[in-house]
Amino acid sequence: MSDPVNVRRRRLLGTSLAGLTLADFAFGGLAHAQPAGGMQGNTRTGNSVSFGPLKQINAGVLNVGYAEAGPKNGPVVILLHGWPYDIHSYVEVAPMLAASGYRVLVPYLRGYGSTRILSDDTPRNGQQAATAVDLVAFMDALKIGQAILGGYDWGARTANIVAALWPERVKGMVSVSGYLIGSQEANRKPLPPQAELQWWYQFYFATERGAQGYAANRDAFNKLIWQLASPKWNFDDATYERSAASFQNPDHVAVVISNYRWRLGLVQGEAKYDSLEQRLAASPAITVPTITLEGDANGAPHPAPAAYAKQFTGKYLHRDIDGGIGHNLPQEAPKEFAQAVLQVTHL
């Protein structure tokens, strides 16, 4: 970590930034404010807001579906969802950032929504390096040299990896639950019983019964995960169903099962990612400006902030978000997440 003077400076800066509002950032000169490009037909049905027509682009092994908001020439923010969620985690965050002059991109990860794996011969692989390479390919396809990254769950891990291995591509990062880079070797170490209990679904997915059960019951299964991971989030049926549509992707089940089996070392990843996984297994430090966030009611497995603070060796702040905020922090606390994105490059 940094020396005590720098740590103190960051804490003081964090205190002063915390007092600023989104309006301060939008109109106070910290962001290049200009008329937003809108949500491209952002619509509201009942109490549920949805993105308008999505875009598609070939990027690496994928054809990626993504939402876009804000001016084309604005600084780029890429927002990454987790499992079992989708791009609608950011349906309120995106217009806030667009109103501050940012070009906001929200892609479906492989196995979700309208993102498709292009070739039948490509493994339906969910290992951590694969989603990170997907993100770099997405940036390359859109000719984006550098972006602010934001994410939680799988999305935070993907952002962490890109920030660690390709820091020149990352202007700043907002990461829910901090540092999530792992390795098969680290995951071989057994956890205390209470911690193992929280990973019940990982052990379920390790079995053929679990794979078949998830395929047959993915909607009910993922709704249960939402309830367990965010016990104080009173989402309605329309909010869940809006995201649940993305789980009908033909590759969804295979990618999810691959992800959790790979973590336990039950399946091997693709050989082309071996060198990246070797680097990730060393828990590389993240040097880009970073704000980590944690909700006070996160019911999903997650590390304590003190356990990962040392992994961020650049400008860094951590912020706890109160108010019964669970695992899907961007959707449950959109203002706080958007404010962190606006702050991260001004640490």
C-alpha positions as CSV (number, residue, x, y, z in Angstrom):
1,M,0.0,0.0,0.0
2,S,1.0,3.7,-0.2
3,D,2.8,5.6,2.5
4,P,0.7,7.0,5.4
5,V,0.7,10.5,4.0
6,N,-0.9,9.4,0.7
7,V,-3.4,7.2,2.6
8,R,-4.4,10.1,4.7
9,R,-4.7,12.3,1.6
10,R,-6.9,9.8,-0.1
11,R,-9.2,9.6,2.9
12,L,-9.6,13.3,3.1
13,L,-10.2,13.4,-0.6
14,G,-12.8,10.7,-0.3
15,T,-14.5,12.6,2.4
16,S,-14.7,15.8,0.3
17,L,-15.8,13.8,-2.8
18,A,-18.5,12.1,-0.8
19,G,-20.1,15.4,-0.2
20,L,-20.5,16.2,-3.9
21,T,-23.7,15.3,-5.8
22,L,-24.2,13.9,-9.3
23,A,-25.2,17.4,-10.3
24,D,-21.9,18.8,-9.0
25,F,-20.1,16.4,-11.3
26,A,-22.4,16.9,-14.3
27,F,-22.2,20.7,-14.2
28,G,-19.2,21.6,-12.1
29,G,-16.5,20.9,-14.7
30,L,-15.2,17.5,-13.5
31,A,-17.0,15.8,-16.4
32,H,-17.3,17.4,-19.9
33,A,-21.0,18.0,-19.7
34,Q,-22.9,18.1,-22.9
35,P,-26.4,17.0,-24.1
36,A,-26.8,13.3,-23.5
37,G,-27.3,11.0,-26.4
38,G,-30.2,9.4,-24.5
39,M,-30.9,5.8,-23.9
40,Q,-31.8,5.2,-27.6
41,G,-35.4,4.7,-26.9
42,N,-35.2,4.0,-23.2
43,T,-38.7,2.9,-22.2
44,R,-40.7,2.4,-19.1
45,T,-43.4,-0.3,-18.7
46,G,-45.2,-0.2,-15.4
47,N,-42.5,0.3,-12.8
48,S,-39.7,-1.3,-15.0
49,V,-37.4,0.8,-17.2
50,S,-35.8,-1.0,-20.1
51,F,-33.1,-0.1,-22.6
52,G,-34.3,0.6,-26.1
53,P,-33.0,-1.2,-29.2
54,L,-29.6,-2.8,-28.6
55,K,-26.6,-2.8,-30.9
56,Q,-24.6,-5.8,-32.0
57,I,-20.9,-6.1,-33.0
58,N,-18.6,-8.9,-33.8
59,A,-15.7,-9.0,-31.3
60,G,-13.3,-11.9,-31.0
61,V,-15.2,-15.1,-30.8
62,L,-18.5,-13.3,-30.0
63,N,-21.2,-11.2,-31.6
64,V,-21.9,-8.9,-28.6
65,G,-25.2,-7.3,-27.8
66,Y,-24.9,-4.0,-26.0
67,A,-26.8,-0.9,-24.9
68,E,-25.3,2.5,-25.5
69,A,-26.0,5.9,-24.1
70,G,-24.4,9.4,-24.2
71,P,-22.4,11.3,-26.7
72,K,-20.3,9.4,-29.2
73,N,-17.2,11.6,-28.4
74,G,-17.6,11.4,-24.6
75,P,-15.1,9.6,-22.4
76,V,-16.1,5.9,-22.4
77,V,-17.5,3.9,-19.5
78,I,-18.1,0.2,-19.8
79,L,-20.4,-1.4,-17.3
80,L,-20.3,-5.2,-16.7
81,H,-23.0,-7.3,-15.1
82,G,-22.7,-10.5,-13.1
83,W,-24.5,-13.8,-12.6
84,P,-27.4,-14.3,-12.5
85,Y,-28.2,-10.8,-13.7
86,D,-27.9,-8.8,-17.0
87,I,-27.5,-5.4,-18.5
88,H,-30.5,-4.0,-16.6
89,S,-28.4,-3.8,-13.5
90,Y,-27.3,-0.5,-15.1
91,V,-30.6,0.8,-16.6
92,E,-30.7,3.7,-14.1
93,V,-26.9,4.2,-13.8
94,A,-26.4,4.6,-17.6
95,P,-28.6,7.7,-18.1
96,M,-27.0,9.4,-15.0
97,L,-23.5,9.0,-16.6
98,A,-24.8,9.9,-20.0
99,A,-26.2,13.2,-18.6
100,S,-22.6,14.0,-17.4
101,G,-21.3,13.6,-20.9
102,Y,-20.0,10.0,-20.8
103,R,-20.4,7.5,-23.6
104,V,-21.8,4.5,-21.7
105,L,-21.6,0.9,-23.1
106,V,-23.3,-2.0,-21.3
107,P,-22.6,-5.3,-23.0
108,Y,-24.1,-8.7,-22.4
109,L,-21.4,-11.2,-21.2
110,R,-21.0,-14.4,-23.1
111,G,-24.0,-16.6,-22.5
112,Y,-26.5,-13.8,-21.8
113,G,-29.1,-11.9,-23.8
114,S,-28.3,-11.3,-27.5
115,T,-24.6,-12.0,-27.2
116,R,-23.7,-15.1,-29.2
117,I,-20.6,-17.3,-29.6
118,L,-20.0,-17.2,-33.3
119,S,-18.8,-20.7,-34.0
120,D,-20.2,-24.0,-33.0
121,D,-16.6,-25.2,-32.6
122,T,-15.8,-22.6,-29.9
123,P,-16.0,-24.1,-26.4
124,R,-18.8,-22.7,-24.2
125,N,-16.2,-21.7,-21.7
126,G,-16.9,-19.6,-18.6
127,Q,-13.4,-19.4,-17.1
128,Q,-12.3,-15.9,-15.9
129,A,-9.6,-15.3,-18.6
130,A,-12.2,-15.9,-21.3
131,T,-14.5,-13.1,-20.2
132,A,-11.6,-10.7,-19.8
133,V,-10.3,-11.4,-23.3
134,D,-13.9,-10.9,-24.5
135,L,-13.9,-7.4,-23.0
136,V,-10.6,-6.4,-24.7
137,A,-11.9,-7.7,-28.0
138,F,-15.1,-5.6,-27.5
139,M,-13.0,-2.5,-26.9
140,D,-10.9,-3.3,-29.9
141,A,-13.9,-3.8,-32.2
142,L,-15.3,-0.4,-31.2
143,K,-11.8,1.2,-31.5
144,I,-11.8,2.2,-27.8
145,G,-8.3,2.6,-26.5
146,Q,-9.1,3.3,-22.9
147,A,-12.2,3.2,-20.7
148,I,-13.5,3.5,-17.2
149,L,-14.7,0.0,-16.1
150,G,-17.4,-0.7,-13.6
151,G,-18.7,-4.0,-12.5
152,Y,-19.9,-6.4,-9.8
153,D,-19.7,-10.2,-9.5
154,W,-18.5,-11.7,-12.8
155,G,-18.4,-8.2,-14.2
156,A,-16.1,-7.0,-11.3
157,R,-13.8,-10.0,-11.8
158,T,-13.6,-9.3,-15.5
159,A,-12.8,-5.6,-14.9
160,N,-10.2,-6.6,-12.3
161,I,-8.4,-8.8,-14.8
162,V,-8.3,-6.3,-17.5
163,A,-7.1,-3.6,-15.1
164,A,-4.4,-6.0,-13.8
165,L,-3.1,-7.4,-17.1
166,W,-3.8,-4.5,-19.5
167,P,-3.7,-1.4,-17.3
168,E,-3.1,0.9,-20.3
169,R,-6.7,0.1,-21.4
170,V,-8.2,1.2,-18.1
171,K,-8.6,4.9,-17.0
172,G,-10.2,3.9,-13.7
173,M,-12.3,1.2,-12.2
174,V,-15.3,0.8,-9.8
175,S,-15.4,-2.7,-8.4
176,V,-18.1,-4.0,-6.1
177,S,-16.7,-6.4,-3.5
178,G,-13.2,-5.4,-4.4
179,Y,-10.6,-7.8,-5.8
180,L,-12.1,-10.9,-7.2
181,I,-9.3,-12.4,-9.3
182,G,-8.9,-16.1,-8.4
183,S,-7.2,-19.3,-9.5
184,Q,-7.9,-23.0,-9.5
185,E,-5.0,-23.5,-7.1
186,A,-6.3,-21.0,-4.6
187,N,-9.8,-22.5,-4.8
188,R,-8.5,-25.9,-3.8
189,K,-8.1,-24.7,-0.2
190,P,-11.1,-25.6,1.9
191,L,-13.1,-22.9,3.6
192,P,-14.7,-22.9,7.1
193,P,-18.1,-24.6,7.0
194,Q,-20.2,-21.4,7.1
195,A,-18.3,-20.1,4.1
196,E,-18.7,-23.3,2.2
197,L,-22.4,-23.2,2.9
198,Q,-22.6,-19.9,1.0
199,W,-21.2,-21.6,-2.1
200,W,-23.9,-24.3,-2.1
201,Y,-24.8,-23.7,-5.7
202,Q,-21.2,-24.2,-6.8
203,F,-21.2,-27.7,-5.5
204,Y,-24.7,-28.3,-7.0
205,F,-23.3,-27.2,-10.4
206,A,-20.4,-29.7,-10.0
207,T,-22.9,-32.5,-10.5
208,E,-24.7,-33.6,-13.6
209,R,-27.9,-33.4,-11.5
210,G,-27.1,-29.7,-10.9
211,A,-26.4,-29.0,-14.6
212,Q,-29.7,-30.6,-15.6
213,G,-31.6,-28.9,-12.7
214,Y,-30.3,-25.5,-13.7
215,A,-31.2,-26.0,-17.3
216,A,-34.7,-27.1,-16.3
217,N,-35.3,-24.5,-13.6
218,R,-33.1,-21.5,-14.4
219,D,-35.8,-18.9,-13.9
220,A,-36.8,-20.1,-10.4
221,F,-33.2,-20.9,-9.5
222,N,-31.9,-17.4,-10.4
223,K,-34.8,-15.7,-8.7
224,L,-33.8,-17.6,-5.5
225,I,-30.2,-16.4,-5.9
226,W,-31.5,-12.8,-6.2
227,Q,-33.4,-13.2,-3.0
228,L,-30.5,-14.8,-1.1
229,A,-27.9,-12.4,-2.4
230,S,-30.0,-9.3,-1.8
231,P,-32.3,-10.2,1.1
232,K,-33.6,-6.6,1.6
233,W,-34.2,-5.7,-2.1
234,N,-37.9,-5.8,-2.7
235,F,-37.8,-6.2,-6.5
236,D,-41.0,-7.0,-8.3
237,D,-41.8,-9.7,-10.8
238,A,-41.5,-7.4,-13.8
239,T,-38.0,-6.3,-12.7
240,Y,-36.9,-10.0,-12.4
241,E,-38.6,-11.1,-15.6
242,R,-36.9,-8.3,-17.6
243,S,-33.5,-9.8,-16.7
244,A,-34.6,-13.4,-16.8
245,A,-35.2,-13.1,-20.5
246,S,-31.4,-13.0,-21.0
247,F,-31.0,-16.4,-19.4
248,Q,-32.7,-18.0,-22.4
249,N,-29.5,-17.5,-24.4
250,P,-28.6,-20.9,-25.9
251,D,-25.1,-20.9,-24.4
252,H,-26.2,-19.6,-20.9
253,V,-26.3,-22.9,-19.0
254,A,-23.1,-24.3,-20.5
255,V,-21.2,-21.1,-19.8
256,V,-22.4,-20.9,-16.2
257,I,-21.7,-24.6,-15.5
258,S,-18.2,-24.2,-17.1
259,N,-17.5,-21.1,-14.9
260,Y,-18.2,-22.8,-11.6
261,R,-16.7,-26.2,-12.5
262,W,-13.5,-24.4,-13.7
263,R,-13.2,-22.7,-10.4
264,L,-13.1,-26.0,-8.6
265,G,-10.6,-27.5,-11.0
266,L,-13.2,-30.0,-12.2
267,V,-12.7,-29.0,-15.9
268,Q,-9.7,-27.5,-17.7
269,G,-9.8,-24.2,-19.4
270,E,-8.8,-23.5,-23.0
271,A,-5.0,-23.9,-23.6
272,K,-4.9,-20.5,-25.2
273,Y,-5.6,-18.9,-21.8
274,D,-3.0,-20.8,-19.9
275,S,-0.4,-18.1,-19.8
276,L,-3.0,-15.5,-18.7
277,E,-4.2,-17.8,-15.9
278,Q,-0.7,-18.3,-14.7
279,R,-0.3,-14.6,-14.3
280,L,-3.6,-14.3,-12.6
281,A,-2.8,-17.1,-10.2
282,A,0.0,-14.8,-8.8
283,S,-2.7,-12.3,-7.7
284,P,-1.3,-9.4,-9.6
285,A,-1.7,-5.9,-8.1
286,I,-4.0,-3.4,-9.7
287,T,-2.4,0.0,-10.3
288,V,-5.2,2.0,-11.9
289,P,-7.3,4.4,-9.9
290,T,-10.0,2.3,-8.2
291,I,-13.0,2.8,-5.9
292,T,-14.4,-0.4,-4.3
293,L,-17.9,-0.6,-3.0
294,E,-19.7,-2.9,-0.7
295,G,-23.4,-3.1,0.3
296,D,-24.4,-3.5,3.9
297,A,-26.7,-6.4,3.1
298,N,-24.8,-8.4,0.6
299,G,-25.9,-12.0,1.1
300,A,-23.6,-13.5,-1.5
301,P,-20.1,-14.8,-0.7
302,H,-17.7,-11.8,-0.7
303,P,-14.4,-10.9,0.9
304,A,-14.0,-8.3,3.6
305,P,-12.5,-5.0,2.4
306,A,-9.5,-5.3,4.6
307,A,-8.6,-8.6,2.9
308,Y,-8.1,-7.0,-0.6
309,A,-7.1,-3.4,0.1
310,K,-3.4,-4.2,-0.4
311,Q,-4.1,-5.4,-3.9
312,F,-4.8,-1.9,-5.1
313,T,-1.5,-0.1,-5.3
314,G,-2.6,3.0,-7.2
315,K,-5.0,5.7,-6.1
316,Y,-7.7,3.9,-4.1
317,L,-10.8,4.4,-2.0
318,H,-13.3,2.0,-0.4
319,R,-16.8,3.0,0.4
320,D,-19.5,1.0,2.2
321,I,-23.1,1.7,1.0
322,D,-25.8,1.6,3.7
323,G,-29.5,1.2,3.4
324,G,-30.0,-2.6,3.0
325,I,-28.0,-2.8,-0.3
326,G,-27.3,-6.3,-1.5
327,H,-25.2,-8.0,-4.1
328,N,-26.6,-6.3,-7.2
329,L,-25.3,-2.9,-6.0
330,P,-25.6,-0.9,-9.2
331,Q,-29.3,-1.7,-9.5
332,E,-30.1,-1.4,-5.8
333,A,-28.0,1.8,-5.3
334,P,-27.7,3.4,-8.8
335,K,-26.9,6.9,-7.6
336,E,-24.1,5.8,-5.4
337,F,-22.6,3.6,-8.1
338,A,-22.8,6.3,-10.7
339,Q,-21.2,8.8,-8.3
340,A,-18.3,6.4,-7.8
341,V,-17.8,6.2,-11.6
342,L,-17.8,10.0,-11.8
343,Q,-15.3,10.3,-8.9
344,V,-12.8,7.5,-9.8
345,T,-10.6,9.4,-12.2
346,H,-10.4,12.4,-9.8
347,L,-8.9,10.6,-6.8
